[in-house]
Amino acid sequence: MKGLIVGITCGLYAVRANDVVYHTKPRGVFRNQGVKPIVGDIVEFNPDEMVIEVIYPRSSALKRPLIANISQIILVFSIKEPEFSFLLAFKYLTYANMHNIKAKLVITKIDKEHDEALIKQIKETFTSINIETYFISNKTGEGLEEVKALFKDEVSCIMGQTGVGKSSLINAIDSNYERAVGEYSMALGRGKHQTKEVILLPYLGGYIADTPGFSSLELNLYKEDLAAFFPGFYSLYNKCYFANCLHLSENRCAIKEKVASGEISSLAYECYKKLSEEAIFKKERYAK
């Protein structure tokens, strides 16, 4: 029988098939092959023995959170508690681009602080690079109807820092889910973890993946990868004079020209330079 892994608990894999959830285990052959089923995998399993026998090829896969076959990433940030970070947003968007998965931004908690100047800056910055951005309040419901439509017929992975309102968003979309909600710690300056596992929830012909939050995201990417996958850079990457342009000190750089003309925001470029400082060169660069 063919099904979808929607959750993993205590070594048991919850596989959904024909609106029924079966609790299965993978055959030992996967361990011998160094293969491990993950949430989002489409599998073939034996309903009599309750064992997974086949893992079908993945269309996409992320290591953090560990999930397969998602069609879009919904990046959730809060306007405050924790404060919105352009740097972190660009880091997450780069991560999505690296895996060739479309991403959209949802900004929560606008009921806490309706900073029009900041909202305008966020809209202009990300709209200029064709990133859909939505502003909502899980508490008042403002903006929720538009966001609900994003999930129709999609396998969506919700990602974001701890405490930004990911589980609250899911509960606001459909109260039947009753996802555990964390709270923001004023003393620590970050949210408290509530979601402990990756789980797929059926919704509007697709699935929503609730994932554990984290306070930071280490991309572990090379400078050369950042130069190609940073949001807004990909379509211009091959237009630079130098094939391995890092868009920093090089002449005849298409990216820097767009920044100078205002087509790419200077704020985005400053975030790029900051991330590039943190990244390392590819080892092959020094190979003899």
Secondary structure in CASP SS format (residue, H / E / C, confidence):
PFRMAT SS
TARGET T0000
AUTHOR 0000-0000-0000
METHOD secondary structure of the structure
MODEL  1
M C 1.00
K E 1.00
G E 1.00
L E 1.00
I E 1.00
V E 1.00
G E 1.00
I E 1.00
T E 1.00
C C 1.00
G C 1.00
L E 1.00
Y E 1.00
A E 1.00
V E 1.00
R E 1.00
A E 1.00
N C 1.00
D C 1.00
V E 1.00
V E 1.00
Y E 1.00
H E 1.00
T E 1.00
K E 1.00
P E 1.00
R C 1.00
G H 1.00
V H 1.00
F H 1.00
R H 1.00
N H 1.00
Q C 1.00
G C 1.00
V C 1.00
K C 1.00
P C 1.00
I C 1.00
V C 1.00
G C 1.00
D C 1.00
I E 1.00
V E 1.00
E E 1.00
F E 1.00
N E 1.00
P C 1.00
D C 1.00
E C 1.00
M C 1.00
V E 1.00
I E 1.00
E E 1.00
V E 1.00
I E 1.00
Y C 1.00
P C 1.00
R C 1.00
S C 1.00
S C 1.00
A E 1.00
L E 1.00
K C 1.00
R C 1.00
P C 1.00
L C 1.00
I E 1.00
A E 1.00
N C 1.00
I C 1.00
S C 1.00
Q E 1.00
I E 1.00
I E 1.00
L E 1.00
V E 1.00
F E 1.00
S E 1.00
I C 1.00
K C 1.00
E C 1.00
P C 1.00
E C 1.00
F C 1.00
S C 1.00
F H 1.00
L H 1.00
L H 1.00
A H 1.00
F H 1.00
K H 1.00
Y H 1.00
L H 1.00
T H 1.00
Y H 1.00
A H 1.00
N H 1.00
M H 1.00
H C 1.00
N C 1.00
I C 1.00
K E 1.00
A E 1.00
K E 1.00
L E 1.00
V E 1.00
I E 1.00
T E 1.00
K C 1.00
I C 1.00
D C 1.00
K C 1.00
E C 1.00
H C 1.00
D C 1.00
E H 1.00
A H 1.00
L H 1.00
I H 1.00
K H 1.00
Q H 1.00
I H 1.00
K H 1.00
E H 1.00
T H 1.00
F H 1.00
T H 1.00
S C 1.00
I C 1.00
N C 1.00
I C 1.00
E C 1.00
T E 1.00
Y E 1.00
F E 1.00
I C 1.00
S C 1.00
N C 1.00
K C 1.00
T C 1.00
G C 1.00
E C 1.00
G C 1.00
L H 1.00
E H 1.00
E H 1.00
V H 1.00
K H 1.00
A H 1.00
L H 1.00
F H 1.00
K C 1.00
D C 1.00
E C 1.00
V E 1.00
S E 1.00
C E 1.00
I E 1.00
M E 1.00
G C 1.00
Q C 1.00
T C 1.00
G C 1.00
V C 1.00
G C 1.00
K H 1.00
S H 1.00
S H 1.00
L H 1.00
I H 1.00
N H 1.00
A H 1.00
I H 1.00
D C 1.00
S C 1.00
N C 1.00
Y C 1.00
E C 1.00
R C 1.00
A C 1.00
V C 1.00
G C 1.00
E C 1.00
Y E 1.00
S E 1.00
M C 1.00
A C 1.00
L C 1.00
G C 1.00
R E 1.00
G E 1.00
K C 1.00
H C 1.00
Q C 1.00
T C 1.00
K C 1.00
E C 1.00
V C 1.00
I E 1.00
L E 1.00
L E 1.00
P E 1.00
Y E 1.00
L C 1.00
G C 1.00
G E 1.00
Y E 1.00
I E 1.00
A E 1.00
D E 1.00
T C 1.00
P C 1.00
G C 1.00
F C 1.00
S C 1.00
S C 1.00
L C 1.00
E C 1.00
L C 1.00
N C 1.00
L C 1.00
Y E 1.00
K H 1.00
E H 1.00
D H 1.00
L H 1.00
A H 1.00
A H 1.00
F H 1.00
F C 1.00
P C 1.00
G C 1.00
F C 1.00
Y H 1.00
S H 1.00
L H 1.00
Y H 1.00
N H 1.00
K H 1.00
C C 1.00
Y C 1.00
F C 1.00
A C 1.00
N C 1.00
C C 1.00
L C 1.00
H C 1.00
L C 1.00
S C 1.00
E C 1.00
N C 1.00
R C 1.00
C C 1.00
A H 1.00
I H 1.00
K H 1.00
E H 1.00
K H 1.00
V H 1.00
A H 1.00
S H 1.00
G C 1.00
E C 1.00
I C 1.00
S C 1.00
S H 1.00
L H 1.00
A H 1.00
Y H 1.00
E H 1.00
C H 1.00
Y H 1.00
K H 1.00
K H 1.00
L H 1.00
S H 1.00
E H 1.00
E H 1.00
A C 1.00
I E 1.00
F C 1.00
K C 1.00
K H 1.00
E H 1.00
R H 1.00
Y H 1.00
A C 1.00
K C 1.00
END
